[in-house]
Amino acid sequence: MTTFDLRHHGCRYAPEYPPHGHSDHLPMTWLALGALGAGADRQRHFAERYLPRLAPFSPADTHRHRVEVWGEAMTRRGVDTVLEERLPELMSGWYREAYHPVIRLAYGRAFGVLEEAAAGLAYRESVGPCPRLATLAARARPDDPPATDGVLGALTGAVSRPAPSLSFRDRAARAVQHPALVRAAVTRDDNLARSSREALAAFAATHDFFALHLVTGSHAFRILGDLIGPRADALLNLGLGVGYLAIGAPALTWDPVAPVAIDRAGLLASCRDDEHDIKLAWTAWDQARHLADGGYLSAAHGYLAGRG
């Protein structure tokens, strides 16, 4: 039986697998389980169930070579040094593939797994920057006077609910070109905490599957934010704006309940053996600690408990 090897996984398996090009969540979920306090048995059980769906690289695969090159560079020069050079150019496309390349990269940095940072950077590089977002970010202005409805609130109702059959990739491609997106080309005081909270509200109000990725994506952006450069706040807002338009720009009508008294074990216990549930749980735990905002725990616990 093939076993999971975190340190070599990125050089053995493609970042997406057939038939629909889903992202490989195994390394991220493995790390999130550990951070939530799961034992080795639960990690191993998840890996054994997940591995068979993945697509092994051929020896000559160019993406595999890119992972190896970045791994060697990070070993010689340090993860952060390499990322400081590459991310300012690449992060304009951070919303692509439902934020997964950036999420995988952020997990590699957060957990100190160089090989996963290399795999995440190679994945992020493979889907490229977004010229339109780069241009809008360069023109971003301070939100003065501050909009009362927030960055995402300024986009509410700008699009119709997309057809369920459309992939996130197709929805995002349309959203990037939508004229309303320019409203998100602003920066604010305490930008990261405020915009991340709006992303949480979009998910908590809808429990939309793609909206969940606004939460895990903004979490990843926080982990990488100090390496992105002077356009970081504008790129965060624009990238979340793309995702918000892609889910139909629903009303942000979430009325959070009082923060729940829940610890890591409680969050883990509320998770099904599902990669998105587990990643959401760790995201909520980590964001609540770093941003001093118990709303993340309330939103995640309500969603996870309702699922099972």
Buried (B, 14 or more C-beta within 10 A) or exposed (E): EEEBEBEEBBBBBBBBBEEEEBBBBBBBBBBBBBBBEBEEEBBBBBBEEBBEEBEEBEEEBEBBBBBBEBBEBBEEEEBBEBBBEBBBEBBBBBBBBBBBBBBBBBBBBBBEBBBBBBBBBBBBBBBEBBEBBBEBBEEBEEBEEEEEEBBBBBBBEBBEEBEEEEBBEEBBBBBBEBEBBBBBBBBBEEBBBBBBBBBBBBBBBBEBEBBBBBBBBBBBBBBBBEBBBEBBBBBBBBBBBBBBBBBBBBEBEBEBEEBBEBEBEBBBEBBEEBBBBBBBBBBBBBBBEBBEBBBBBBBBBBBBBEEE
